Amino acid sequence: MRLRVDKAGALGDRNRPRAGQGGRSFSSVYHTICPSQNLGTWFCTPHTYTPAPMSLSSTLTSPQVHVSAMAHFRVPHFCLDSLLLLLLWLYSASGFFPNIWSLVAAPSSITHQDLTEEAALNVTLQLFLEQPPPGRNPLRLEDFQGRTLLADDLFAAYFGPGTPSRRFRAALGEVTRANAAQDFLSVTRNDPELHFDAEQLIGSRTRLVGSLREALSAAYALEYTLARQRLGAMLHALQDFYSHSNWVELGEQKPHPDLLWPGRKLKNLAQAGDPMCSDCEEVSCPGNLLGSIFLTSGYFGAEPPKPPGKCSHGGHFDQSSLNIPRGGINKDSTSPAFSPHHDLHPQAAQLALQASVQALNLLRVRLGDTGFSRLLQISPASGLSFVLDTTGSMGEEINAAKIQARRIIDQRRGGPMEPTHYILVPFHDPGFGPVLKTSDPDAFWKHLNEIHALGGGDEPEMCLSALELALLHTPQFSDIFVFTDASPKDAYLTNRVEALSQKQHCKVTFLVTEDLSRRARREVLSPNRFQPYQAIAMASGGEVIFTKDQYIQNVASVIGETMMDMVTLALVPPVPTPKGPLMFYVDKMVHGVIIHLHGEISTFRISDPTGTSQDIDQDWGPLGHIQCFGQFWTVNLNDPPHIGAWVIEITAQGTPGVRVKAKTSLDFLFSFGIPIENRPHPGLYPLSQPVAGLHTLLLVEVMGLVSGIPNMNRSHVILRGSQEGEELGHVALKPMGAPERGLFTALLDPKILLTQRPFFLELIGQDDRGSSVQRVGPQPCTVVPVLLELSGPSGPLSPGHQTLLSLRISSFSGPWDLIITASVSPSFPLTSNLSRVHLGKNESAWGQFWLQVPGSATLDTLVTVTVTAEAKSNDPPPPTHALLQLLVQAFPPQEQLDDPGPSSRPSHNIARPDLRTSTLGPQRSGAGSTIGAGTWWGPVRGLLLVLGIAAW
């Protein structure tokens, strides 16, 4: 077994400068006439405007824009040769840093995250302008000019006030984290082809187009999570081009016309012998380019070595800039200490934004408006996902699932809450699957209606295997409903399914019809046999509801309730006791409150803040309507509910189940990360869970803010134990950026994260009257012992080929004795050189996996590799999981290059690890490259709409 253990150094140690200071304003004027066959012409009268210097939080004064003939045609997506810029103003920037935390190192900067979010918001607004909402007045462009563009405002204007933008913002978060990861991951941060460095322009364009191809293929296969990851990687490279090359210095004022079009050549590329830069001893090097007409980019670090006469990237962290010619050409920031061409940073950022909008519009053209909306989750609706036990005793449960599915399809078809996807996974013993995933409700209904209860009848069943398969294919922030009357045969998957549900942010609700007389028993059944369901429900924010056949259809109505995009209100304590009272808090932004109670409950009483109460036997009472279905109760409180603390008093045998849900526009997303400061890439290295021993940053994104309600500047977060509800920590939130963006951070001291118990995040704020506002995260968090970094190939998997995967394990506490296991879905052969490892504090280890893709593998199959590190000790911490998703595709055609002309320039082949070998074919010398035959995007015409307004 080969094993390398070394000290766990900085996570972001690629020596690329990403810091800067200061700001500048600039004057812009744009106009064009964009012809479109049979559609007329859109005219835009130009007006010059000069914004004053301001920060990201500033509003802008827009020019007056006059548009004619607008009502006579649908605006096409964009014109590549002539850009209609209705409004373009890019804030003063300090560099293409990875993400929001970079602003700590360089305030007032524009990051990769800013560029990506602004581009997505622009294209989303364009889609909304071109597709009027059903039953509502069309959006007007003038309503968004002169104001900060926010996701909440867009959704409220299009779908209606109070419509949550949670899924859209979460999708953008996936894209921006994948974008930033290119600067952090060990297998991407040092690859010049992923950053348009070292004159690797042909190779970089090949990799860029490859990422774009993969994003499209994954979206066509309805695997949008993978598509968003590849989109983020593509946008990173595209944005880097304008900062790392001399495109701006060549006087270009539009995005490169050929980067996104593989059928076109990259012309006028510098060759090996062309001197491009002169020596510059100063930190600012505005005149160090030699005036060549050739396109070049800077070398960085020691690998590959910089040839004589070539340009460096430049900046404090660039080792190559110490060699003559010194200096550099990067435009990452406005600080000369980090960016020798700092004065051209605004122009580079402006072109990067335009190019990002252009790339997103290309995806919109290829996917269509519906597919593009699903890619970015531009809808308040979620997916509908069923996991169905199909054994012979399940007839009533299957019928209940069919009734609820039919009701949802009929009621929501064509509306904003129509499910974006339909997922169905059957299971029995010994089999499970296959998974049905479709966006067609009729196809889903046809398949579901053909399922009948047949065979089997003994217990247990392969429930968790089917649930894992559903989680892998269900869109994020969706609900999954499991219908069964049996315990799981595959309980060993419990922890892995818990982690996957949290990664996907999916709630899992189990509807269990427990009736021992219906099942044959091979052995004596444990009274704790349903504990895996309880654990998964707790980890995912769902619930386990036990019922009987005669009530299953009524109980299944929770499916429709759950899909109404409700939030869960915090209970104190989180887990009820048989006789203790429970409390939850209602604020003035909450309405439509529903309480679920289930278990062996003999009595309960609900009391509002005024002391008014209603008992279990009052169907209609002063507080609302109570319905009982066996051992399951639903309470619909009257609107509007009284503001303040509500109390539920319960008498029960065992632990009752209680869940309080409500409608509200105010909610929050959260994520964790490692602050990377004083290094080449200041930013936030994203984490799925906190890691023991690390100073971890909590990033909170508040949605649904109304002016003055609540006053989130006085907010804090409580870390509350998921079982007893005890307070484990208390941290104040600090706002980042403009208040209307709702972004807050808190640095969690490692002492707070010593607990090995799950905990909830509880957000506390105030409304305009000083009253408390509380929201709780839908799922608990867990501190894991080590950090896993699982990396795969830069391209897709191919049938009949073996693929190398890389694993890095880093420990910041310990010592730990770790058992390393891995699994693949579907079951492709996987071998590894690492099964056990001992790590001390600040040590890391590397391992490798070899994944064999069978020649018979179906194209567009999603392959998921899960690696688990489990610590062995008397009191073991929760295991750590890393998940990597890849798509099976055929090898693309070899890259076809024209014969080099007299001005052609060869590129330098850089030796890269096999891990990152491009599957688009070998590099070739020449002036440009052609991938495949013809234009793979197809003919596209239209309009590019760019609104340079601050993202949420």
TORNUDO-406602 format. One record per residue (C-alpha): x, y, z. Coordinates in steps of 0.1 Angstrom, whole numbers, plus 5000, padded with zeros to 4 digits. Layout:
N
XYZ...
END
This chain:
952
500050005000501450344990500850615015502250965019501751155051502851515054502051825074498651965066499652305052497552585039494552485020494952764994498652764988498652834951500853144948498453364929497853724941494253814948494254124970494054494964492754814976491155134965488555194938487855414908484955524888484655524850482355664824480555434800478455484769476955194748474555174720473754954691471154854666470454484667468654354636466554034638464853884609461153924608461254084642461954444636464754634652465354734688466855084691468655214721469555584724472955624742473455844772476755894790476855874827479655884852478955724886480655854916482955624934480955394957480955054973478954744964476254874987475755184967472855244943473455374909471855644888470955494855470855674821467555724804467055444779464555474751463355154734461055134705459154844687459454654720455854544720455954384686458254094691459853864717463453984723465953714712468653604736471653794723473753914693477353804694478454074670476554364684475754414721472754614733473854724767470754864782472554944815476154864823477854994854480454784872481454884907485054974915486754644921489854514937490254174921488853844910488953694944487153364950484153464971482653694997485153635024487853785001486454125009488054095043491454095026490454355000487354565007485454694978486654414955484754234928485153854932484453554911481353514932480153874924480653834887478853494886475953614907475553934888475553754855472953504867470753774880470953964847469953654827467253564851465753924848466053894810464153564811461453714833461154014810460653794780458353544796455453724814454253554845450853364841448053574855450253864865451354184849454554164828457754294844459054624833462754704828462455054842461254914875464754764881466955054868468655264894468355004922470254714935469154394918468254134944466953774941464153834966462954134946463053944913460953654927458453884944457954084912457553774890455953514913454253734938455153904972456653674998457753404973460953244986464053254965465752984986466352724959467552984934470053124959471152784968471752694932473853004927475752914958476652574942477952754911479953014930481452754954482452544924483952854908485952944939487052584944489252614913491552834934491552604964491552244954494952084952494351934917493052254902494852554917498252484901497052394866497752674842495152544817492452604843493452974847494653084813498153104826501553044810500453104774498352784776495552954757494652674733494652414761492752654784490052704758489852334752489352274789486852564792484752424763484952084778483452214811480752374791480052054772479851864805477452114820475152074790475351694791474551684828471651924823470251714795470451404818468551604844471651594867471651964876473851944906476751814885475852064858476152354882479552224894480852214858479352554851481152704880484552564868483852694833482953044845486153064866488353004836486353234814486653524840490353454845491053504808490353874810492553934840495453694832495953764794496754084776493354094758492554424775495954574768495454494731492654754732489754514730486554644744484354344739484653974751486753754730484553634701486053284699486453154734483052994736482952884700485052564695484652594657486652914656490352964658492253144685494253384663497453574668498853364696502353434709504853164700507753034721510353274707508253594708509553834735506453984751507554184782510254414792511854434826510054624852511554694887508554874900505454724916503254904890504154814854501754994830504254994801506054664803504354494773506454534742503654644719503254304703499954224686500053874698497853734726499753614756499253534793501553554823503653274839503253204875505453044901508252794892506152544871506252574842509452784842509153124825511153134792513253444784511253744773507953614785505653794809504953694845501653694862503153934888502554034923503853974957503353594957504653524921508053364922508453394884508253774886511653784903513253664871513953904843511754034828510454124862507054264869503854114855500554174837497754054859494754274865493354084895493154384917493554764919496554724942499954754925501454534952499454244938498554344903501154514881498454624856496054734884494955034864493254814839491354604865487954774859488054704822488954344828486154304853483754464829484654224801484553924825480954014834479854054798481453714789479753544819476353674807477253554772478053204785474853184805472753294775474453024754473252764780469852914779469652884742470752524742468552414772465552624765463952844791462552554810465752364812467752674820465252754848465752404863469552444860469452754883466252654901464452964890461252844905459852834940458752474935460652164945460751804932458251534941460151224952458550894963460350584976457850294975457849954991456149734965455749414985452349234986451249395019451549755005448349794985446850065006450050265008450650254971447150374964447650654989450850764971448950754938446150964951448451234965450551234933447451274911446251554933449551744931449851694894446351824887446352114911449852244902450152174865451252494847451552694878454652824897454452544922454352264897457152024907460352064887461151694887459351364896461451084911460250734919462250454934460550114942462049864965461449514980463649234991466149164977466049434951465549814947465150054918465550144891465050514896462650704874463451064870461451284847460151644843457051514826454151474850452251244826455251014822455651004860451950924865451950654839454850484856453450524891450050404881451550074867453049984901451149734921451849544954453149204944455048924961457248934991455648985024458448915049460449175068462949355065463349525031466049715011464550055021467750255027469350144994466350284976466350604996470050654989469250614952466450874955468651124973471251094946468751204919466451434938466951814934468252004964465752144989463151884981461051655002461351274999458451055010459050685020456050455021456750125038455449885065458849715071462149785089465349825068467449525059470349765050470549955083474349975078473650255053472050475080474950715085475750755048472150835040472051085069475051265054473651255019470351395030472151695046474351745016471251754994469251955019466451715014463851635041462951265044459451175058458750815065455050705064455150365082452050145085453249915112451049605114452949285124450049065113450649155076454249045075455848705077458848695101462048515095463248595130462248785161462049155153463849405174461649675190464349925178464249805142462850145130465550345147467450405114464350575101464250795132467950885128467550975091464451185098466251375126469351435104467351545074464751765092461951525084459751295106458650935110454850895111453450565122449850495111447350225101446050115067442650285073444350625079447150625054445350825028444551105052448051095068449551115033448051455029451251585046452851555012450851844998451452045030455151985030455552084994454052435001457552555009457052605046459652655073460052465105459652675137462052595165460852385194462252415229463352145237463852015201462851655212459651635232459451445265456451235274455051495299457051805295455852125278457152245244457452615233457652775199457753135190455553315164456553655150454553895127456053755095454653405102451253275090449652955080450952765110450352385110451252155139451751775135451551555165451851175164452550885188450850725218449351055229446551055255446151435258447551765246446752125250447952425229448052775245448753105227450553405242447253545256446553235276443753105254443952725250442452445230442452075240442851755220439151685219438152025205437851975167436952345162438152585189439452935196442852865182442052655151440952325136442151985150441951665129442751315142443651015121444450725145447550835163448251135140446951485146447051795125446352145140445752435116445952755136443753055127445353335108446853565119448353385149449053575180452653695182454753555210455453235228453052935223453052635245452152265238451552045268451551675260450851355279452051045261453650705264457050705249458451005229455751185208456551335175455851715172456551935142455452305138455552445103454652785089454653005058457053305059459153495035461953525062464353235062468053175060470652965044473952885060477252735051480652675067484152755054487752795063488953155060492053175039493953495045497453635039497853395010497653414972493853334972492253505002488753365004486553105020487352735014483852575015483052305040479952085041480352045079482652205105485952025110487451965145490352185153489752445126488752805131485552785110483553065096479753055096478153235066474553315070472353445041469053595053466153595028462953785027464254095044461854395044463054745052463454765090461854415095463754255110466654455123469254185115472154405126471354295162471253935153473153635166473153255162472752995190474252655186471652435203471952065210469551865188468351635216468051825249468052175233470952295255472852605244476252495232477452825219476453185212477953395184477153745172476653795134478554065116477054205084479054185052478454425023475254605017472554545044469954455017472054165007471453995040474953845043476353785078479353605092480553465125483953305133483352995154486152925179487352565179486352535215482752575205483052295181484452035205481051865208480551545190476751575193474551715165473352075169470952315153471652665143469052905156468953255141467853535165466953885154464554165161461754325142461154705139459454705173462254525191460354195193462253875188462453695154463653335154464353085127465952745130468052565104466052275089468752015096471251965124475052005119477751775130481451835137483551585118487051475128488951525095488751705062488351495030489151624996488051384968489051484933488351324899489051374862488551714846486351544820483551284820483950914824484050694793482850334788485650084789488150314805489750334839489750664858492050774886490650954916492651124943491851154980493451395005492751355042493751635066493651635104493751945125493051765158493551405168495451185168493050965147493150605136490950605105489250335085488750435049485950275029484450364995481350274975480150344940476650384926476050214902478349924913481349984890484649814901486650044924490149964939492150174963495650184978494450325011492350145038493750265071495750565082496950715114497051095115498251335142497451695145498151905114499051595093497651485060497651175038497051105002495450804986494350694952491350504937490950344904487450344890486750104861483850204838482449894821482249904783478549834787477950144808474950344796475750694784474550984806474650754837475450944869478250784888478550874925481650774945481350804983484450785005484050745043486650805070485650655103487650715135488150415158488150505195486150425226483950735220484150765182483151095165480751095136482350965103483351195076482051155040483251295007481151254976482151294939479651274910480751214874478851144842479450864817479850994781481450884749484851014740484351344722485851364686489551444684490351814683490651914646493252194640493852384608497252394593499252664609499552984590502553214588501553394620500753074639502253024673502752694690501552644726503752494753502652144765502752134802503051804819500051754841499051464865497051204848494251304871493651614851494251494816491751644792489451404773488951654745491951524727495651614726497051964723498352064689500552354678498952614657497252944656493952814668491852514674488652354661486752104683484551864664482951934631480752234627479352454654478252244683476152524698474152564666473252904650472353154676471253504673469753744698470354024722472754044751471154224781473654324807472654494839475754564860473954584893474954444927473954084933471853994963
END
